[in-house]
Amino acid sequence: MARNIELLLLNTVENLGIVGDVVRVKLGYARNYLLPHRLAEPPTPAKIYALKEQRAKAQTELSAERAVREELVEQLSDVTVTIERSCNDQGALYGSVTQRDVSDALQAAGYGVDVRFVRLSHAIRRIGEYPVPIQFDKELRAEATLIVKPDRELEDLAEPEAPQDQADEPSAETNPSEEKPPPSRKAKTT
């Protein structure tokens, strides 16, 4: 049975809370991460009161950051980013396009999107056009478009059709009735 413990956050912890929040977390998370890194401690009324000023400052910073991200979400809905990669003639990339590549391309285009906000379900391994979800918060979500282009001109992917007069006649090579059976293997007796 997992027990929960109440702790007072001394620093802002992403996806948990801001400075001065009293949060309930699993005992292992508290013991192995929050307490050794001095991100939290057991709450007391004096400590809560001492962190009120830092909490107010953290809330204003958080609201300013949220306003910037909301503006960025509006801009990102219409963004199309192009990345060039080397690939074979069938359009399969020799490497892959990852969250880091998408983030770098968005930053080069002037959008401040960190790697942790790009949410690719899997690495992209073929040329083409892909939707890329970008999620800053539970409610702040945008979808940009990524175009992966080859670094060289690709040959036509469609196979040429055989001429009609040869397609009707079965050839000796493809006639299954004329195939030779594989040689039988005889057991050696010694």
OpenMM code with the backbone's topology and positions (N, CA, C; nanometers):
from openmm import Vec3, app, unit

residues = "MET ALA ARG ASN ILE GLU LEU LEU LEU LEU ASN THR VAL GLU ASN LEU GLY ILE VAL GLY ASP VAL VAL ARG VAL LYS LEU GLY TYR ALA ARG ASN TYR LEU LEU PRO HIS ARG LEU ALA GLU PRO PRO THR PRO ALA LYS ILE TYR ALA LEU LYS GLU GLN ARG ALA LYS ALA GLN THR GLU LEU SER ALA GLU ARG ALA VAL ARG GLU GLU LEU VAL GLU GLN LEU SER ASP VAL THR VAL THR ILE GLU ARG SER CYS ASN ASP GLN GLY ALA LEU TYR GLY SER VAL THR GLN ARG ASP VAL SER ASP ALA LEU GLN ALA ALA GLY TYR GLY VAL ASP VAL ARG PHE VAL ARG LEU SER HIS ALA ILE ARG ARG ILE GLY GLU TYR PRO VAL PRO ILE GLN PHE ASP LYS GLU LEU ARG ALA GLU ALA THR LEU ILE VAL LYS PRO ASP ARG GLU LEU GLU ASP LEU ALA GLU PRO GLU ALA PRO GLN ASP GLN ALA ASP GLU PRO SER ALA GLU THR ASN PRO SER GLU GLU LYS PRO PRO PRO SER ARG LYS ALA LYS THR THR".split()
positions = [
    Vec3(0.0843, -0.1171, 0.0000),
    Vec3(0.0000, 0.0000, 0.0000),
    Vec3(0.0891, 0.1238, 0.0000),
    Vec3(0.0692, 0.2111, -0.0994),
    Vec3(0.1502, 0.3320, -0.1113),
    Vec3(0.0938, 0.4408, -0.0209),
    Vec3(0.1824, 0.5008, 0.0544),
    Vec3(0.1415, 0.6095, 0.1428),
    Vec3(0.1743, 0.7420, 0.0787),
    Vec3(0.0954, 0.8410, 0.1098),
    Vec3(0.1215, 0.9768, 0.0645),
    Vec3(0.1740, 1.0581, 0.1808),
    Vec3(0.2540, 1.1589, 0.1482),
    Vec3(0.3115, 1.2453, 0.2499),
    Vec3(0.2897, 1.3896, 0.2064),
    Vec3(0.2670, 1.4777, 0.3012),
    Vec3(0.2488, 1.6203, 0.2724),
    Vec3(0.3814, 1.6910, 0.2849),
    Vec3(0.4147, 1.7711, 0.1814),
    Vec3(0.5389, 1.8473, 0.1820),
    Vec3(0.5139, 1.9898, 0.1364),
    Vec3(0.5995, 2.0799, 0.1803),
    Vec3(0.5972, 2.2200, 0.1398),
    Vec3(0.7060, 2.2382, 0.0342),
    Vec3(0.6675, 2.2875, -0.0832),
    Vec3(0.7646, 2.3054, -0.1905),
    Vec3(0.8484, 2.4307, -0.1657),
    Vec3(0.9799, 2.4147, -0.1719),
    Vec3(1.0718, 2.5270, -0.1546),
    Vec3(1.1075, 2.5904, -0.2883),
    Vec3(1.0908, 2.5168, -0.3961),
    Vec3(1.1126, 2.5655, -0.5328),
    Vec3(0.9954, 2.5206, -0.6190),
    Vec3(0.9809, 2.5829, -0.7331),
    Vec3(0.8774, 2.5411, -0.8266),
    Vec3(0.9199, 2.4101, -0.8920),
    Vec3(0.8319, 2.3119, -0.8895),
    Vec3(0.8575, 2.1812, -0.9501),
    Vec3(0.7539, 2.1626, -1.0599),
    Vec3(0.8026, 2.1399, -1.1825),
    Vec3(0.7128, 2.1270, -1.2968),
    Vec3(0.6173, 2.0099, -1.2774),
    Vec3(0.4939, 2.0290, -1.3130),
    Vec3(0.3860, 1.9309, -1.3020),
    Vec3(0.3524, 1.8930, -1.1581),
    Vec3(0.3987, 1.9728, -1.0617),
    Vec3(0.3663, 1.9451, -0.9223),
    Vec3(0.3123, 2.0693, -0.8521),
    Vec3(0.3853, 2.1785, -0.8563),
    Vec3(0.3390, 2.2998, -0.7907),
    Vec3(0.4461, 2.4065, -0.7894),
    Vec3(0.4101, 2.5226, -0.7304),
    Vec3(0.5040, 2.6343, -0.7230),
    Vec3(0.5517, 2.6504, -0.5791),
    Vec3(0.6427, 2.7419, -0.5599),
    Vec3(0.6998, 2.7680, -0.4278),
    Vec3(0.5876, 2.7968, -0.3284),
    Vec3(0.5943, 2.7338, -0.2126),
    Vec3(0.4963, 2.7590, -0.1075),
    Vec3(0.3740, 2.6696, -0.1127),
    Vec3(0.3597, 2.5886, -0.2152),
    Vec3(0.2466, 2.4954, -0.2222),
    Vec3(0.2687, 2.3806, -0.1245),
    Vec3(0.1613, 2.3395, -0.0596),
    Vec3(0.1653, 2.2187, 0.0218),
    Vec3(0.1015, 2.1092, -0.0637),
    Vec3(0.1839, 2.0085, -0.0975),
    Vec3(0.1385, 1.9049, -0.1902),
    Vec3(0.1455, 1.7680, -0.1233),
    Vec3(0.0624, 1.6761, -0.1721),
    Vec3(0.0650, 1.5372, -0.1254),
    Vec3(0.1307, 1.4547, -0.2365),
    Vec3(0.2394, 1.3861, -0.2000),
    Vec3(0.3122, 1.3038, -0.2959),
    Vec3(0.3377, 1.1666, -0.2361),
    Vec3(0.3735, 1.0726, -0.3202),
    Vec3(0.4073, 0.9382, -0.2739),
    Vec3(0.5351, 0.9449, -0.1904),
    Vec3(0.5456, 0.8565, -0.0975),
    Vec3(0.6587, 0.8535, -0.0051),
    Vec3(0.7916, 0.8350, -0.0790),
    Vec3(0.7943, 0.7486, -0.1797),
    Vec3(0.9171, 0.7245, -0.2554),
    Vec3(0.9625, 0.8465, -0.3330),
    Vec3(0.8690, 0.9200, -0.3934),
    Vec3(0.9016, 1.0415, -0.4683),
    Vec3(0.9606, 1.1459, -0.3744),
    Vec3(0.9020, 1.1559, -0.2562),
    Vec3(0.9531, 1.2514, -0.1574),
    Vec3(1.0913, 1.2104, -0.1092),
    Vec3(1.1064, 1.0848, -0.0730),
    Vec3(1.2312, 1.0359, -0.0154),
    Vec3(1.3448, 1.0326, -0.1181),
    Vec3(1.3154, 0.9966, -0.2428),
    Vec3(1.4202, 0.9772, -0.3424),
    Vec3(1.4505, 1.0999, -0.4274),
    Vec3(1.3556, 1.1949, -0.4361),
    Vec3(1.3788, 1.3081, -0.5241),
    Vec3(1.3634, 1.4431, -0.4546),
    Vec3(1.2462, 1.4702, -0.4011),
    Vec3(1.2186, 1.6035, -0.3480),
    Vec3(1.3060, 1.6387, -0.2273),
    Vec3(1.3154, 1.5514, -0.1322),
    Vec3(1.3928, 1.5813, -0.0114),
    Vec3(1.5445, 1.5850, -0.0361),
    Vec3(1.6054, 1.4897, -0.1063),
    Vec3(1.7505, 1.4978, -0.1300),
    Vec3(1.7924, 1.6198, -0.2121),
    Vec3(1.7068, 1.6639, -0.3048),
    Vec3(1.7397, 1.7808, -0.3868),
    Vec3(1.6976, 1.9118, -0.3208),
    Vec3(1.6485, 1.9021, -0.2013),
    Vec3(1.6042, 2.0179, -0.1218),
    Vec3(1.5003, 2.1023, -0.1968),
    Vec3(1.4088, 2.0327, -0.2629),
    Vec3(1.2981, 2.0989, -0.3309),
    Vec3(1.1767, 2.1110, -0.2400),
    Vec3(1.1741, 2.0345, -0.1312),
    Vec3(1.0598, 2.0346, -0.0409),
    Vec3(1.1058, 1.9972, 0.0992),
    Vec3(1.0177, 2.0264, 0.1957),
    Vec3(1.0414, 1.9879, 0.3350),
    Vec3(0.9062, 1.9770, 0.4045),
    Vec3(0.9038, 1.9176, 0.5222),
    Vec3(0.7760, 1.9070, 0.5933),
    Vec3(0.7199, 2.0466, 0.6250),
    Vec3(0.5893, 2.0657, 0.6074),
    Vec3(0.5317, 2.1997, 0.6262),
    Vec3(0.5120, 2.2344, 0.7740),
    Vec3(0.5368, 2.3612, 0.8024),
    Vec3(0.5031, 2.4190, 0.9326),
    Vec3(0.4440, 2.5562, 0.9037),
    Vec3(0.3582, 2.6082, 0.9912),
    Vec3(0.2982, 2.7401, 0.9665),
    Vec3(0.4033, 2.8504, 0.9495),
    Vec3(0.5126, 2.8445, 1.0231),
    Vec3(0.6170, 2.9474, 1.0115),
    Vec3(0.6834, 2.9427, 0.8739),
    Vec3(0.7097, 2.8234, 0.8227),
    Vec3(0.7734, 2.8097, 0.6918),
    Vec3(0.6793, 2.8537, 0.5803),
    Vec3(0.5517, 2.8205, 0.5955),
    Vec3(0.4527, 2.8615, 0.4950),
    Vec3(0.4459, 3.0133, 0.4883),
    Vec3(0.4450, 3.0786, 0.6042),
    Vec3(0.4388, 3.2243, 0.6100),
    Vec3(0.5655, 3.2861, 0.5506),
    Vec3(0.6808, 3.2254, 0.5760),
    Vec3(0.8077, 3.2781, 0.5261),
    Vec3(0.8165, 3.2706, 0.3731),
    Vec3(0.7458, 3.1763, 0.3113),
    Vec3(0.7515, 3.1585, 0.1656),
    Vec3(0.6422, 3.2351, 0.0909),
    Vec3(0.5579, 3.3135, 0.1639),
    Vec3(0.4484, 3.3853, 0.0968),
    Vec3(0.5004, 3.4829, -0.0072),
    Vec3(0.6070, 3.5532, 0.0238),
    Vec3(0.6609, 3.6520, -0.0698),
    Vec3(0.7162, 3.5830, -0.1950),
    Vec3(0.7908, 3.4750, -0.1758),
    Vec3(0.8433, 3.3998, -0.2897),
    Vec3(0.7310, 3.3388, -0.3721),
    Vec3(0.6253, 3.2974, -0.3054),
    Vec3(0.5097, 3.2394, -0.3758),
    Vec3(0.4433, 3.3437, -0.4644),
    Vec3(0.4246, 3.4657, -0.4129),
    Vec3(0.3628, 3.5724, -0.4917),
    Vec3(0.4486, 3.6054, -0.6144),
    Vec3(0.5804, 3.6094, -0.5954),
    Vec3(0.6714, 3.6367, -0.7068),
    Vec3(0.6633, 3.5249, -0.8107),
    Vec3(0.6591, 3.3998, -0.7652),
    Vec3(0.6503, 3.2855, -0.8566),
    Vec3(0.5195, 3.2866, -0.9340),
    Vec3(0.4100, 3.3285, -0.8690),
    Vec3(0.2804, 3.3344, -0.9379),
    Vec3(0.2811, 3.4406, -1.0473),
    Vec3(0.3427, 3.5567, -1.0221),
    Vec3(0.3483, 3.6599, -1.1269),
    Vec3(0.4354, 3.6133, -1.2440),
    Vec3(0.5471, 3.5477, -1.2134),
    Vec3(0.6323, 3.4943, -1.3205),
    Vec3(0.5584, 3.3883, -1.4007),
    Vec3(0.4845, 3.3043, -1.3323),
    Vec3(0.4092, 3.1983, -1.3982),
    Vec3(0.2994, 3.2546, -1.4884),
    Vec3(0.2306, 3.3581, -1.4412),
    Vec3(0.1249, 3.4181, -1.5236),
    Vec3(0.1839, 3.4904, -1.6445),
    Vec3(0.3005, 3.5542, -1.6290),
    Vec3(0.3654, 3.6199, -1.7425),
    Vec3(0.4114, 3.5155, -1.8447),
    Vec3(0.4661, 3.4059, -1.7959),
    Vec3(0.5098, 3.2984, -1.8849),
    Vec3(0.3912, 3.2358, -1.9572),
    Vec3(0.2798, 3.2216, -1.8887),
    Vec3(0.1597, 3.1651, -1.9507),
    Vec3(0.1068, 3.2561, -2.0615),
    Vec3(0.1120, 3.3878, -2.0399),
    Vec3(0.0657, 3.4819, -2.1422),
    Vec3(0.1528, 3.4711, -2.2678),
    Vec3(0.2833, 3.4577, -2.2487),
    Vec3(0.3748, 3.4424, -2.3628),
    Vec3(0.3450, 3.3122, -2.4362),
    Vec3(0.3210, 3.2058, -2.3620),
    Vec3(0.2923, 3.0760, -2.4239),
    Vec3(0.1589, 3.0763, -2.4971),
    Vec3(0.0581, 3.1458, -2.4436),
    Vec3(-0.0712, 3.1554, -2.5125),
    Vec3(-0.0550, 3.2256, -2.6463),
    Vec3(0.0252, 3.3304, -2.6494),
    Vec3(0.0513, 3.4015, -2.7746),
    Vec3(0.1260, 3.3106, -2.8724),
    Vec3(0.2203, 3.2334, -2.8203),
    Vec3(0.2971, 3.1413, -2.9037),
    Vec3(0.2089, 3.0304, -2.9607),
    Vec3(0.1125, 2.9831, -2.8827),
    Vec3(0.0198, 2.8795, -2.9296),
    Vec3(-0.0618, 2.9316, -3.0477),
    Vec3(-0.1064, 3.0558, -3.0406),
    Vec3(-0.1819, 3.1145, -3.1513),
    Vec3(-0.0963, 3.1233, -3.2771),
    Vec3(0.0304, 3.1594, -3.2619),
    Vec3(0.1195, 3.1706, -3.3771),
    Vec3(0.1532, 3.0338, -3.4368),
    Vec3(0.1699, 2.9339, -3.3522),
    Vec3(0.2148, 2.8025, -3.3984),
    Vec3(0.1092, 2.7256, -3.4771),
    Vec3(-0.0168, 2.7607, -3.4639),
    Vec3(-0.1207, 2.6850, -3.5353),
    Vec3(-0.1089, 2.6994, -3.6865),
    Vec3(-0.0464, 2.8073, -3.7339),
    Vec3(-0.0327, 2.8290, -3.8780),
    Vec3(0.1088, 2.8054, -3.9291),
    Vec3(0.1958, 2.7504, -3.8466),
    Vec3(0.3367, 2.7364, -3.8824),
    Vec3(0.3614, 2.6069, -3.9583),
    Vec3(0.4410, 2.6172, -4.0638),
    Vec3(0.4883, 2.5016, -4.1381),
    Vec3(0.6398, 2.5082, -4.1407),
    Vec3(0.7050, 2.4028, -4.0939),
    Vec3(0.8507, 2.3971, -4.0873),
    Vec3(0.8975, 2.2894, -4.1830),
    Vec3(1.0059, 2.3182, -4.2559),
    Vec3(1.0597, 2.2223, -4.3518),
    Vec3(1.1988, 2.1780, -4.3066),
    Vec3(1.2209, 2.0474, -4.3120),
    Vec3(1.3498, 1.9888, -4.2777),
    Vec3(1.3939, 1.9036, -4.3953),
    Vec3(1.5206, 1.9166, -4.4357),
    Vec3(1.5767, 1.8352, -4.5430),
    Vec3(1.6591, 1.7237, -4.4836),
    Vec3(1.6374, 1.6024, -4.5331),
    Vec3(1.7122, 1.4862, -4.4849),
    Vec3(1.7497, 1.3974, -4.6037),
    Vec3(1.8570, 1.3226, -4.5898),
    Vec3(1.8960, 1.2286, -4.6952),
    Vec3(1.8135, 1.1012, -4.6816),
    Vec3(1.7765, 1.0467, -4.7976),
    Vec3(1.6913, 0.9287, -4.7983),
    Vec3(1.7220, 0.8430, -4.9197),
    Vec3(1.6654, 0.7224, -4.9224),
    Vec3(1.6823, 0.6358, -5.0384),
    Vec3(1.5753, 0.6689, -5.1427),
    Vec3(1.5727, 0.5928, -5.2521),
    Vec3(1.4787, 0.6226, -5.3607),
    Vec3(1.3337, 0.5965, -5.3244),
    Vec3(1.3076, 0.5168, -5.2213),
    Vec3(1.1706, 0.4891, -5.1794),
    Vec3(1.1200, 0.5913, -5.0785),
    Vec3(1.2026, 0.6853, -5.0359),
    Vec3(1.1597, 0.7884, -4.9432),
    Vec3(1.1844, 0.7557, -4.7975),
    Vec3(1.2545, 0.6479, -4.7686),
    Vec3(1.2876, 0.6133, -4.6296),
    Vec3(1.4136, 0.6894, -4.5898),
    Vec3(1.4080, 0.7572, -4.4782),
    Vec3(1.5216, 0.8363, -4.4330),
    Vec3(1.6342, 0.7454, -4.3858),
    Vec3(1.7572, 0.7910, -4.4031),
    Vec3(1.8720, 0.7156, -4.3528),
    Vec3(1.8842, 0.7308, -4.2021),
    Vec3(1.8310, 0.8347, -4.1482),
    Vec3(1.8250, 0.8544, -4.0039),
    Vec3(1.6787, 0.8697, -3.9668),
    Vec3(1.6501, 0.9598, -3.8765),
    Vec3(1.5115, 0.9896, -3.8425),
    Vec3(1.5029, 1.1347, -3.7965),
    Vec3(1.3825, 1.1865, -3.7946),
    Vec3(1.3570, 1.3211, -3.7443),
    Vec3(1.2960, 1.3049, -3.6057),
    Vec3(1.3600, 1.3636, -3.5060),
    Vec3(1.3175, 1.3482, -3.3676),
    Vec3(1.2629, 1.4797, -3.3127),
    Vec3(1.2228, 1.4767, -3.1871),
    Vec3(1.1726, 1.5964, -3.1207),
    Vec3(1.2788, 1.7056, -3.1190),
    Vec3(1.4027, 1.6685, -3.1002),
    Vec3(1.5129, 1.7656, -3.0994),
    Vec3(1.5222, 1.8372, -3.2334),
    Vec3(1.5107, 1.7635, -3.3446),
    Vec3(1.5190, 1.8232, -3.4779),
    Vec3(1.4048, 1.9213, -3.5008),
    Vec3(1.2848, 1.8829, -3.4585),
    Vec3(1.1682, 1.9711, -3.4756),
    Vec3(1.1854, 2.0968, -3.3912),
    Vec3(1.2316, 2.0811, -3.2686),
    Vec3(1.2537, 2.1952, -3.1805),
    Vec3(1.3590, 2.2890, -3.2381),
    Vec3(1.4688, 2.2335, -3.2890),
    Vec3(1.5735, 2.3156, -3.3492),
    Vec3(1.5218, 2.3920, -3.4709),
    Vec3(1.4396, 2.3270, -3.5528),
    Vec3(1.3831, 2.3928, -3.6707),
    Vec3(1.2882, 2.5056, -3.6306),
    Vec3(1.2074, 2.4831, -3.5266),
    Vec3(1.1165, 2.5877, -3.4795),
    Vec3(1.1940, 2.7042, -3.4184),
    Vec3(1.3010, 2.6768, -3.3471),
    Vec3(1.3821, 2.7839, -3.2906),
    Vec3(1.4534, 2.8617, -3.3990),
    Vec3(1.4978, 2.7946, -3.5052),
    Vec3(1.5608, 2.8633, -3.6181),
    Vec3(1.4612, 2.9526, -3.6907),
    Vec3(1.3330, 2.9137, -3.6875),
    Vec3(1.2284, 2.9935, -3.7511),
    Vec3(1.1824, 3.1091, -3.6618),
    Vec3(1.2340, 3.1157, -3.5384),
    Vec3(1.2019, 3.2269, -3.4510),
    Vec3(1.0991, 3.1980, -3.3443),
    Vec3(1.0658, 3.0708, -3.3238),
    Vec3(0.9693, 3.0335, -3.2207),
    Vec3(1.0446, 2.9657, -3.1073),
    Vec3(1.0269, 3.0133, -2.9861),
    Vec3(1.0995, 2.9584, -2.8719),
    Vec3(1.0322, 2.8342, -2.8163),
    Vec3(1.0479, 2.7220, -2.8841),
    Vec3(0.9871, 2.5969, -2.8407),
    Vec3(1.0969, 2.5025, -2.7937),
    Vec3(1.0925, 2.4645, -2.6679),
    Vec3(1.1906, 2.3738, -2.6111),
    Vec3(1.1576, 2.2295, -2.6515),
    Vec3(1.2555, 2.1423, -2.6431),
    Vec3(1.2387, 2.0022, -2.6837),
    Vec3(1.1284, 1.9340, -2.6036),
    Vec3(1.1181, 1.9637, -2.4759),
    Vec3(1.0217, 1.8925, -2.3911),
    Vec3(0.8764, 1.9261, -2.4249),
    Vec3(0.8527, 2.0297, -2.5051),
    Vec3(0.7157, 2.0653, -2.5409),
    Vec3(0.6711, 2.0013, -2.6727),
    Vec3(0.7651, 1.9496, -2.7521),
    Vec3(0.7320, 1.8830, -2.8785),
    Vec3(0.6920, 1.7399, -2.8451),
    Vec3(0.5755, 1.6976, -2.8893),
    Vec3(0.5208, 1.5665, -2.8519),
    Vec3(0.5049, 1.4762, -2.9737),
    Vec3(0.6142, 1.4200, -3.0214),
    Vec3(0.6067, 1.3209, -3.1288),
    Vec3(0.5851, 1.1841, -3.0655),
    Vec3(0.4902, 1.1084, -3.1177),
    Vec3(0.4657, 0.9757, -3.0620),
    Vec3(0.5762, 0.8777, -3.1015),
    Vec3(0.6393, 0.9020, -3.2165),
    Vec3(0.7499, 0.8195, -3.2624),
    Vec3(0.8352, 0.9024, -3.3578),
    Vec3(0.9575, 0.8617, -3.3783),
    Vec3(1.0466, 0.9329, -3.4691),
    Vec3(0.9962, 0.9184, -3.6127),
    Vec3(1.0144, 1.0231, -3.6911),
    Vec3(0.9690, 1.0231, -3.8303),
    Vec3(1.0794, 0.9627, -3.9158),
    Vec3(1.0436, 0.8612, -3.9964),
    Vec3(1.1437, 0.7882, -4.0728),
    Vec3(1.1207, 0.7920, -4.2241),
    Vec3(1.0216, 0.8689, -4.2712),
    Vec3(0.9937, 0.8784, -4.4143),
    Vec3(0.9731, 1.0238, -4.4527),
    Vec3(0.9947, 1.0552, -4.5799),
    Vec3(0.9672, 1.1907, -4.6258),
    Vec3(0.8165, 1.2094, -4.6324),
    Vec3(0.7713, 1.3341, -4.6210),
    Vec3(0.6292, 1.3616, -4.6263),
    Vec3(0.5921, 1.4775, -4.5357),
    Vec3(0.4631, 1.4918, -4.5145),
    Vec3(0.4092, 1.6008, -4.4317),
    Vec3(0.3460, 1.5395, -4.3069),
    Vec3(0.3801, 1.5943, -4.1903),
    Vec3(0.3355, 1.5379, -4.0631),
    Vec3(0.2837, 1.6475, -3.9706),
    Vec3(0.1753, 1.6210, -3.8964),
    Vec3(0.1342, 1.7138, -3.7907),
    Vec3(0.2207, 1.6905, -3.6671),
    Vec3(0.2633, 1.7996, -3.6040),
    Vec3(0.3491, 1.7898, -3.4855),
    Vec3(0.2785, 1.8583, -3.3690),
    Vec3(0.2321, 1.7827, -3.2697),
    Vec3(0.1686, 1.8441, -3.1533),
    Vec3(0.2725, 1.9102, -3.0634),
    Vec3(0.2407, 2.0309, -3.0182),
    Vec3(0.3251, 2.1045, -2.9259),
    Vec3(0.2383, 2.1385, -2.8061),
    Vec3(0.2785, 2.0906, -2.6893),
    Vec3(0.1960, 2.1054, -2.5703),
    Vec3(0.2779, 2.1693, -2.4582),
    Vec3(0.2366, 2.2902, -2.4192),
    Vec3(0.3027, 2.3609, -2.3106),
    Vec3(0.2412, 2.3251, -2.1762),
    Vec3(0.1106, 2.3084, -2.1751),
    Vec3(0.0337, 2.2785, -2.0544),
    Vec3(-0.0789, 2.1851, -2.0952),
    Vec3(-0.1608, 2.1474, -1.9999),
    Vec3(-0.2755, 2.0634, -2.0340),
    Vec3(-0.3691, 2.1355, -2.1302),
    Vec3(-0.3877, 2.2659, -2.1076),
    Vec3(-0.4797, 2.3426, -2.1909),
    Vec3(-0.4104, 2.4125, -2.3071),
    Vec3(-0.2802, 2.4363, -2.2972),
    Vec3(-0.2065, 2.5089, -2.4010),
    Vec3(-0.1448, 2.4103, -2.4991),
    Vec3(-0.2155, 2.3895, -2.6099),
    Vec3(-0.1738, 2.2910, -2.7083),
    Vec3(-0.1903, 2.3486, -2.8484),
    Vec3(-0.0903, 2.3274, -2.9334),
    Vec3(-0.0954, 2.3714, -3.0728),
    Vec3(-0.0463, 2.2578, -3.1609),
    Vec3(-0.0740, 2.2689, -3.2886),
    Vec3(-0.0283, 2.1678, -3.3822),
    Vec3(0.0355, 2.2374, -3.5019),
    Vec3(0.1656, 2.2209, -3.5164),
    Vec3(0.2383, 2.2764, -3.6298),
    Vec3(0.2495, 2.1679, -3.7372),
    Vec3(0.2892, 2.2080, -3.8564),
    Vec3(0.3053, 2.1142, -3.9664),
    Vec3(0.4535, 2.1008, -3.9993),
    Vec3(0.4990, 1.9789, -4.0137),
    Vec3(0.6382, 1.9512, -4.0478),
    Vec3(0.6426, 1.8856, -4.1846),
    Vec3(0.7258, 1.9407, -4.2723),
    Vec3(0.7456, 1.8817, -4.4044),
    Vec3(0.8891, 1.8303, -4.4092),
    Vec3(0.9035, 1.7005, -4.4311),
    Vec3(1.0359, 1.6392, -4.4432),
    Vec3(1.0608, 1.6195, -4.5920),
    Vec3(1.1630, 1.6895, -4.6451),
    Vec3(1.1951, 1.6841, -4.7876),
    Vec3(1.3252, 1.6076, -4.8073),
    Vec3(1.3380, 1.5418, -4.9228),
    Vec3(1.4650, 1.4744, -4.9525),
    Vec3(1.5719, 1.5769, -4.9905),
    Vec3(1.6974, 1.5437, -4.9686),
    Vec3(1.8062, 1.6351, -5.0012),
    Vec3(1.8459, 1.6304, -5.1485),
    Vec3(1.7874, 1.5377, -5.2228),
    Vec3(1.8150, 1.5258, -5.3653),
    Vec3(1.6857, 1.4896, -5.4374),
    Vec3(1.6895, 1.4936, -5.5698),
    Vec3(1.5721, 1.4586, -5.6494),
    Vec3(1.5548, 1.3071, -5.6484),
    Vec3(1.4347, 1.2614, -5.6173),
    Vec3(1.4080, 1.1178, -5.6129),
    Vec3(1.3613, 1.0691, -5.7481),
    Vec3(1.3949, 0.9422, -5.7793),
    Vec3(1.3447, 0.8811, -5.9017),
    Vec3(1.1970, 0.8535, -5.8837),
    Vec3(1.1263, 0.8363, -5.9962),
    Vec3(0.9824, 0.8092, -5.9888),
    Vec3(0.9602, 0.6778, -5.9144),
    Vec3(0.8745, 0.6815, -5.8143),
    Vec3(0.8529, 0.5641, -5.7302),
    Vec3(0.7639, 0.4591, -5.7958),
    Vec3(0.6848, 0.4967, -5.8964),
    Vec3(0.5940, 0.4013, -5.9608),
    Vec3(0.6738, 0.3129, -6.0560),
    Vec3(0.6429, 0.1826, -6.0557),
    Vec3(0.7112, 0.0897, -6.1447),
    Vec3(0.6516, 0.1015, -6.2846),
    Vec3(0.7350, 0.0981, -6.3880),
    Vec3(0.6800, 0.1052, -6.5246),
    Vec3(0.6037, -0.0228, -6.5567),
    Vec3(0.4950, -0.0064, -6.6300),
    Vec3(0.4128, -0.1224, -6.6656),
    Vec3(0.4753, -0.1946, -6.7836),
    Vec3(0.4600, -0.3272, -6.7875),
    Vec3(0.5113, -0.4076, -6.8978),
    Vec3(0.4232, -0.3836, -7.0201),
    Vec3(0.4813, -0.3927, -7.1400),
    Vec3(0.3985, -0.3780, -7.2602),
    Vec3(0.2881, -0.4830, -7.2620),
    Vec3(0.1741, -0.4489, -7.3190),
    Vec3(0.0552, -0.5319, -7.3133),
    Vec3(0.0743, -0.6654, -7.3843),
    Vec3(0.1469, -0.6706, -7.4994),
    Vec3(0.1585, -0.7958, -7.5730),
    Vec3(0.2451, -0.8976, -7.4980),
    Vec3(0.3402, -0.8540, -7.4200),
    Vec3(0.4212, -0.9482, -7.3436),
    Vec3(0.3528, -0.9906, -7.2149),
    Vec3(0.2654, -0.9092, -7.1638),
    Vec3(0.2002, -0.9403, -7.0373),
    Vec3(0.1010, -1.0551, -7.0533),
    Vec3(0.0416, -1.0726, -7.1757),
    Vec3(-0.0563, -1.1786, -7.1955),
    Vec3(0.0088, -1.3150, -7.2116),
    Vec3(0.1310, -1.3201, -7.2642),
    Vec3(0.1967, -1.4472, -7.2881),
    Vec3(0.2784, -1.4864, -7.1662),
    Vec3(0.2577, -1.6088, -7.1159),
    Vec3(0.3411, -1.6517, -7.0034),
    Vec3(0.4816, -1.6819, -7.0531),
    Vec3(0.5786, -1.6389, -6.9806),
    Vec3(0.7171, -1.6638, -7.0200),
    Vec3(0.7645, -1.7949, -6.9580),
    Vec3(0.8740, -1.8453, -7.0115),
    Vec3(0.9275, -1.9722, -6.9624),
    Vec3(0.9822, -1.9565, -6.8214),
    Vec3(1.0284, -1.8362, -6.7895),
    Vec3(1.0868, -1.8152, -6.6581),
    Vec3(0.9812, -1.8131, -6.5481),
    Vec3(0.8619, -1.7633, -6.5796),
    Vec3(0.7603, -1.7484, -6.4767),
    Vec3(0.6558, -1.8578, -6.4774),
    Vec3(0.6636, -1.9546, -6.5683),
    Vec3(0.5643, -2.0596, -6.5747),
    Vec3(0.5933, -2.1599, -6.4635),
    Vec3(0.5056, -2.1711, -6.3660),
    Vec3(0.5334, -2.2601, -6.2533),
    Vec3(0.5296, -2.4078, -6.2906),
    Vec3(0.4589, -2.4458, -6.3983),
    Vec3(0.4496, -2.5881, -6.4335),
    Vec3(0.5813, -2.6403, -6.4890),
    Vec3(0.6641, -2.5524, -6.5421),
    Vec3(0.7896, -2.5959, -6.6008),
    Vec3(0.9052, -2.5861, -6.5030),
    Vec3(0.8790, -2.5481, -6.3802),
    Vec3(0.9875, -2.5363, -6.2840),
    Vec3(1.0400, -2.6738, -6.2485),
    Vec3(1.1685, -2.6806, -6.2265),
    Vec3(1.2304, -2.8066, -6.1890),
    Vec3(1.2158, -2.8230, -6.0391),
    Vec3(1.1848, -2.9456, -5.9952),
    Vec3(1.1765, -2.9672, -5.8510),
    Vec3(1.3180, -2.9611, -5.7937),
    Vec3(1.3284, -2.9234, -5.6688),
    Vec3(1.4620, -2.9172, -5.6082),
    Vec3(1.5199, -3.0568, -5.5998),
    Vec3(1.6497, -3.0683, -5.6117),
    Vec3(1.7111, -3.2023, -5.6069),
    Vec3(1.6880, -3.2639, -5.4699),
    Vec3(1.6586, -3.3944, -5.4735),
    Vec3(1.6332, -3.4627, -5.3476),
    Vec3(1.7638, -3.4967, -5.2811),
    Vec3(1.7621, -3.4985, -5.1550),
    Vec3(1.8830, -3.5291, -5.0797),
    Vec3(1.8741, -3.6742, -5.0310),
    Vec3(1.9723, -3.7459, -5.0638),
    Vec3(1.9765, -3.8841, -5.0188),
    Vec3(2.0665, -3.8919, -4.8979),
    Vec3(2.0250, -3.9727, -4.8080),
    Vec3(2.1059, -3.9908, -4.6867),
    Vec3(2.2262, -4.0763, -4.7211),
    Vec3(2.3397, -4.0372, -4.6737),
    Vec3(2.4613, -4.1140, -4.6971),
    Vec3(2.4662, -4.2307, -4.5997),
    Vec3(2.4982, -4.3451, -4.6544),
    Vec3(2.5141, -4.4627, -4.5691),
    Vec3(2.6587, -4.5011, -4.5684),
    Vec3(2.7128, -4.5170, -4.4565),
    Vec3(2.8528, -4.5549, -4.4486),
    Vec3(2.8735, -4.6823, -4.3724),
] * unit.nanometer
topology = app.Topology()
chain = topology.addChain("A")
for resn in residues:
    res = topology.addResidue(resn, chain)
    for name in ("N", "CA", "C"):
        topology.addAtom(name, app.Element.getBySymbol(name[0]), res)
